[in-house]
Amino acid sequence: MTTPPDTRSPDRFLLWGAGQQWTTLLSTSVVNGLYTLCGVLSATVLGAALDSGLTSGDTETLLLWSGVLAACAFASAAIVLAAERTATYSWVRGAYRTIAVVIDRSVDLGPTLTRRLPGGEVVAIGTNDINRIGDLYENASLVPGALVSIGAIAGLTLYTHPAFGTVLTVGVPLVVLAVAPMLRPLSRRQDHQRDRQAELTTRANDLVSGLRALRGVGGEDTIGARYRQESGRVRDAGMRVGWMDAALRAAQALYPGLLLVGIVWYGAHLALNGELTLGQLVAFYGYTGLLGQQVRWLTAITTLYIGARVAASRVVRVLNLTHDHPEPEHPAAPPEGPLGLRDRLTGVTAHAGQVTGIVCPDPAEATALAERLGRYRDGTPEETAELVEHRTGRTVPLTDLPLRDLRGRVLVSDNDAYLFSGRLRDELSPDGGLPAEELAGAVRVAHADDIVGQSPAGLDTVLTARAREYSGGQQQRLRLARALAADPEVLVLVEPVSAVDAHSEAAVARGLPSARSGRTTVLITTSPLLLGRTDRVHLVSGGRVVAGGTHQDLLANNADYTRTVLRTASEEP
């Protein structure tokens, strides 16, 4: 079972990710360790072959060592295949686990996420940060292999020539430490670039989503110029990161190269003095080449770690966001249906199994009421809505229910509800569990048959983001169909037909009561056609219910109600 991510710090998050795939990292480390040991063994075998075969003229011994050397080469070639496969698997697991936990948390946070963070921040995690984290896990398995090979080389050289081995043992850590001062400036520059990149992504999202409105007011040139300016800042930040990264890479090549030159010179000096044989000198030269490679790996890992740590800090920031609507410390026992819904502040009550209309002359008051009925706005206990058990009369404040349980029982659908890209069938039934006939029934009640039928693909039609290829009225009917397909115990619809034509409005009004039979439905609307199909209507003004009754009674006896609902209905675009 996957444990929850450790979000106390970026380092702890990276360690948590490593723990989740420790078997993959271990197998990758073993494979890389074997590969580097093959390199060490090849240098050792070559030196032994030269000393035993060339110096003594023993052809059979030389052929034997040559065969061993060839076996090492074939083993290295075979191990490379396994190393590439396991390294790629480590990247995939690390990167996609990261985006999975971010998506899960984003779903839990809901609107809280967009209120706390710009949209570009989450997009940048999915397009940039997961790559950096994946790169770290992919290459982290090189560290054990590098340490093993360095240890093996140090042991062999210390055994063969203690002074020479001491030079290697001391020189390698010094090379690694030499690049350390460059890491902190690189981290700061990467962090700055990441901030600018998130801001630019947010700007791009806003630009694309609002392009139609911008063209309508002639503002696309101004916004385009602003985007180019911000893009230039991202480019400049990237250049600064590039210069520092180039300097670090140069140091990673220079310092091991200097170590290699020093070791070769010292080895040649020992060979000329007769302290090393020719084979030992060749073996030591091979060791130094391998050391240079391992040192470059170790310093490169530090660079990858800096980038991954910056990325992990952004991931942790999202995971640590607190929900605007916290879970109750002591959740109430789940209410038993059928359920009604009551708003304590206004006194509005929607009885179980009935269709209740709510009319608010002030649109802002209607929005606030809908948010309270679905617990999208928290206030004082007096401003909290509650579920009412029909059989027992027991009331349960929405704040006493776990959010997942509440969202499964009470659904609020308004005209800001997002329409996602993908197949229309998947949009109307996201879990895919709704039978075809029931899905078709929801489409029919929402009077959206023509939308489905206008494409040969029908319900398999692929929507763009927000279904922008459809008019406002068509989008509204798709939202209504999706809400009806969910079939919650309590459904709150906010102006579900405000953008449709009169014919569609009448069709929805006729079909909605029977489609919701036995369920509780709240209509926050001023549509006279919908209100005429309700069991009871509340007129809410000034934060209180000021009148109640049937639609016809209120039309006949309440002037404020009549002025509010008898307005010309807007036609569908």
N, C-alpha and C positions, 0 to 999 in steps of 0.2 A: 504494500500500500504506500502511495506517495505521501510523504510527510509535508506539512505546510511549509512554504518557503521561509527562510530566516531573513527577516528584513531589518535586523538591528543595525546593519551597516552594509556597504557594498561588498566588503571582503567576506562577511558572513554569508551573504547571498551567493557569492561565487563558490564558497566552500560547500554550501548546501547543494548547489547544482552538481559539484564534483561528487558529493556523496550519493546523489541520486543515480549517477552513472559510474560508480566506482568499478564495477566489473568491466565495463568498456574501457575505462582509463587504464585499468590494470593490465588487461590483455594487450592494449596498444603499447603500454610501457614495456611489457615483456618482449613483444615483437621488435620494437625499436632497440631494446637492449641487446637482443640477439644480433641485430644488424650491425650495431657498432662493435660488438665483440668480434664479429666476423672480420671487420676491418683491422682491429688490433691483432687478431690471429694471423691475418694475411701478412702484415708487416713483420711479425715475429717469424713466420714460416719463411718469408723471403730472405731475411737475414740468416737464418739457420741454413737455408739451401746454399747461399753464397759461401758461407764458411765451410760447410761440409763437402760441397761439391766442387766449387771452383778452386779453392785453395789446395785441396788434396787430389784433385783430378779424378774423383770417384764418380763415374758417370751414372752408375746405378743409384747411388744415394741422391745425386742431383735429380734424376728422373722421379724418384720417390717423393722428394720434397716438392717437385713441380706438380705432381699429381695432387698432393695435399693442397697446394696453392690453388689449383684449378677447382678442387672441391669447395674451397672457401668462396671462390668467385661464384660458382653455381648456387651455393647456399644463400649468398647475399642477394642474387637475382631473384630467387624464389621468395625470400623474406620481404623484399620490396613490395611485391604484390599484396601480401597480407598487411604490410604496414600502411599502404595507401588505403586499403579497404577499411581497416579499423580506424584510421585517422578521420576519414570522411564520415564514418558512422558517429564518431565522437562529436564532430561539428554539428551534424544534423540533430542529434539528441540534445546537445547543449543549447543550440539556437532555438529550436522549436519548443523545447520545454519552457524557455523564457517567454516566448510570445504566447504560449498557452496560459501561463499563470497571469500574464498581463490581461489577456482577453477575459479570463474568468473574473478577475477583479473588476475589470471595466463593466462587465455585465452586472455584477453585484452593486457597483456604485451607481449605475444608471445616470440620471441627469446630474448627479453630484460631480461626476468626472468632468463634464463640459463646463460646469460652473467653476471648478477649481483649476483646471488646466486648459490651455489652448489646444484645439484639435490637432495641430501640427506636432505637439509633443508626443502623443501616442503614435501617430503615423511614423515619426522619426524612429521610435523604438522598433517598429516592425520592419522598417526599411534600412536602418543603419546599425542600431545598437545590437540587435541579435547577431549580426555578422561579426561584430567585435567579440562578443561573448563566445560565439561558436569558434572563432579563430583561436581564442585562448585554450579552449578545451581540446581543439584539434592538435595544437602544438605542445600543450603541457606535458603530453606523454613523452616528449623528447628529453625532458629534464632527467628522469631516472636513467634513461639510456646514456645520456651524456655523462652523468655522474659515475655510472658504472664503468664506462670506457676510460674516463679520466683516472678513476681509482686503479683500474687494471694497468694502465700505462705507467702511473706513478709507482705501483708495486714492482713492475718489470724493470723499470729504469733504476729504481733504488736497489734492487737485487743485483743488477748488472754493474752499475756504477753509482754509488751513493751520492757523490757530488753532483753528477748530472741529474739524477733523480730529484735531488733537493731543489735544483734550479727550476725544474718543471713544476714541482709541488708548490713552490712559492710564487712562480710567475703567473700561473693560471688565475688564482684568486685576485692578484693585483690587476690583471687585465679586466676582470669582471667589475671590480670596484672602480676602475678608472672611468667607466661610462656612467656611474651612478649620479654624478652631479648634473647630468643633462636630463635626467628623468623628470624631475619636478617641473622645470620650465615646459617640457613637452606636455605634461599633464595639464598645466594651466591653459596652454594654448588649445589643446584638444577640447577642454571643457568650454572654453569661450566659443570655439567653432560650433560645438554641439548646440549651444544656446541660440546662436544666430541661425543655424540650420532649422531648428524647430520653429523659430519665428517666421522664417521664409516659407516653410511648409504650410503653416497656418495661413499666411497671406495668400498662398497659391490656392488653398481650399476655398477661402473666402472669395477670391477672384473668380474661380470657376463657377461656384454656386450662385454668385450674384451677377454673372456676366450679362444676363438679359436685362436686369434692372439698370445696370451701369450704362448699357447702350441706350436705354430709354431716356436717360438724363444726360447723355454725352460725357460720362465720366470715365470711360474706359482708357482714354489717353492718360489722364491724371493717375489713375490707379496703376496703369502699366508702367509709367515712369517711376512711381514709388516702388514697384516690384523690382525694376531694374536696379534701382539704388540699393535696395536691401540685398539683392542678389550679388551686387558688387561687394558689399560688406562680408557676405559669406565667402566669396571668392578670396578676398584679402585675408580673412581669418584662415582659410584653407592654405593659402600661400605661406602664412607664418608657421602653420603646423608643418607644411612641407619642408620649409627651410630647416626647422629644428629636427625633423625626422631624417632629412638628408645628412645633417651634421652627425646625428647619432649613428646612422648607418656607416658613415665614413669612419667614425671612431671604432665601430664594430669590425671594420675591415683593417684599419690601421694598427690598432693595438695588438691583435693576434698576429698580424704580419710582422711587426717589430719583434714580438716574442719568437716567431718562427726564424727570423733572420739571426737573432741572438743565439738561439739553440743550435742552428746549423753551424754557425761560426764556432761555437764552443765545442760541438761534436767533432768538427773537422780538426780543430786544434788538438783534441784528445787523440784522434786517429793518427795524426802526424807524429805525436809523441809515443805512439804505440800502446796507449792505454785502452783503445777500442780497436776491435778487428773491423775489417771492411763490412762484414755482414752485420755486425752490431751498429755500425754507423748508418748503413742503409735502413735497418730496422728503426733506429732512433729518428731518422729523417721521416720515415712513415708515421712514426708516433706523433711527431710534431705537426705533420699535416692533419692528422686526425684531431689532435688537440685544437688546432686552429678552427676546425669545423665545429667541434663541440663548444668551444668558447663563443663562437658566433651564434650558435643556437641558444646558449644560455643568455646572452645579451639581447638576442631578438625576443626571447620569451619575456624579458622585462618590459620591452616596448609593447608587446601584445597585452601584457598585464595592465599597463597604464591605460591603454585604450579600453580594455574590458572593464576596468574599475570605473572609468568615467561613464560607460554605458550602464553598468550595474547601479550606479548612483541614481540614474534616471528611472530605472526600473523600480528600485526601492522606493523612490518618491511616489510613484503611482500606487504601489502596493500598500504604502503606509497612509494613503489618504483616508480620512475618517468620513463615514457616511453622514450625510445631512440628517438622516433619519436612523438613529442608532437602534440596535436590537434591544428588546426589553431585557432587563436583568432577571426578571422572574416572569417568563411567558405564561399567559393565561391558557387554560385548557381550550382546545379548539372548539369553536361554537358548532352546534349541530343545526343543519338546515331543516326546513327552509328558513332563509335569513332575510331580515329586513335591514334597512340602513337609516341611521338618524344622525343629523348634524346638530350638535349641542348648541352651537352659537346662534343659528337662525331658528332652530326648532323644526326644520324640515324633517319629515319622516316619510320614508318609502317603505310601505308595508310589503311583507313577503309575498311573492307571486303576483304582484300588481305592477302596472305601468304607471309611474308617477311622473308628472310634468313639473318643471320648475321654471318660472319666468322671472328674469331679473332685468329691470329697465337699464341698469348699469352693467355693461359688459365686463368691467373689471371685477365687479362683485360676483358675477357668474363664474369667472375664471378662478377666483379665490375659493368659491364654494366647491367647484369640481376638484381642486387640489386638496381640500380638506376631506372630501368624500373618498378619495383614493389614497390618502396620507402621502401626498406629495408636498405638503406644507405642514409643519409642526408649529404649534403655539402653546398656549396655556391649556390646562385640562378642560376649561370651558370652551375652548376652540377646537376640541377634538371630536371627530365623528366616531360612531360606534355601530357595531353589528348587533342586531336584535334577533334572538331566537324566537321563532314564531310560536312554538309549542309551549315553551317555559317562560317567555318574556325576559329571559336573562340577557343582559347587555354586556358586550365585550368591547372596550375601547380599542380602536385600531392600533394605538401605540403599545398595547399589551400583546399583540400578535407578532410572531416572527415575520419579517418582510416577505420571505418566500411564500409562507402560508397565506399572507394577506394578498399578495399579487395573484395567487392562484384562485382566490375567492372573489376579489373585487377588481374589475377591469375598467379603467377610465380611458375612453377613446375620444381624442379631440382632433382638431384639424392641423395640429403640429406633429401628429404621430408620423414617424419616419417610415417611408416605403423603401425597402432595400432593393438592391439589384439582384438579379437572378430569375429563376423561373417563377411565373405567376402562381403556379400551383404551390411552390414552396413558400411564397410570400403569404398566401392566404392560409396555409396550414404549415407553420414552421416546423412542427415536430413530425410531420408526415403521417400522423396516425389517424387522420380524419378520412372516413370512407368517401368514395367518389360521389355517392348520391347525397350525402350530407353536405359536402363541399359545394356541390351544384345547388343545393337548397339555399345555402347562405348567399351564394352569388345571385340567385333569383330574388331573394327577399331584398337584397341591396339594389335590385334593378340594375345589375352590372352584366347581364347576359350579353348586351351589345358590345361591351368592352372585350369580353372573352371571345365573342364570335367574329370580331373584326379582323382577327389574325387567323390564318389557316392552322397555326400551331395550337390555337385554343389556350388551354391552361398551361401548356408548355412554352408559351411565349416568354421570351427573356426580357425582363424589365431593365432599364438603366437605373442608376441611383436616383432615388426620390420619384421614380416613374415620370420623369420630365417629358416623356413623349406623349403623355396624356394631359388633357385639360384639367383645370382645377376641379370641375365637377366630377370628372371621371376618377380622379385621384380620391375624391371624397367618398365615392361609392365603393372603391376598392378598400379603403380604410374601414368602412362600415361592414363590408363582407368579411374582412379579416376578424373584426370584433365579434360578429355573429358566429363565425366558425369556431372561435375559441369557446363559446357557450359557457361563460362564467356564471357562478351563482348570482352575482350582482353585477350588472352592466350599467355603467354611467356613460351616456352619449352626450357630447357637447356639440350642439348645432350640427347634427349629422347631415343635414340637407340644405345648408345655407348657400351652397354654390351650385345646386342642381336646378334643372328646369322644373316647371310646375308639374309636368307629366310624371317625371321621375319622383318628385316629392310625394305626389299622391300615391304612386305605386308602393313606395317605401312605407308610407303611413298605413296602407291597407294590410301589408304583409307582416309588419313588425310585431304586433300584439300576438298573433298566433304563433309566430316563430319563437317568441319568448314565453310561451305559455308555461306556467308553473315556476318561472324564474322571476327574479326581481329586476326591474328595468327602470332607470332614472333618465329622463330626457330633459336636459337643460337646453331649452330652445325657446324661440319666439315664433316657430312655425305653427300657424293655426291648424294646418292639416294634421301634423303630428299630435298637437295638443288635443285635437278632437277625438283621438283614439286612446287617450289616457283614462285611467280609472279615477284619478284625482290630480289636481293642479295646485301648486303653491305659488303665490306671488311674493317674492322676496324683495324688500327694499329697505335700505338703511341698516342692513345686518339682521333683520328680523322678518319672519313671515307676517305679512300684513293682511293677507286674505287667502282663503282656501276654498275648494269646492270643485265641481266639474267645470269643464271648459265652457259649456253653454251658460251655466249659472254665473260664472265670472264675467263673461261677455255681456250678460244682461244687467249685471248689478255693480260692476266695478269699472269706473272710467279709466283709471290708470292701467288696468289690465287690458282694456280694449285698445287704448292708444298704443300700447307696447306691441301687441300681437297683430293688429290689423294694419300691417304695413305691406308694401308691395314686395313680393318675394323676388330675390335676384335670380336671373336666369342663368343657366349653365353656360359657360363660355363655349 
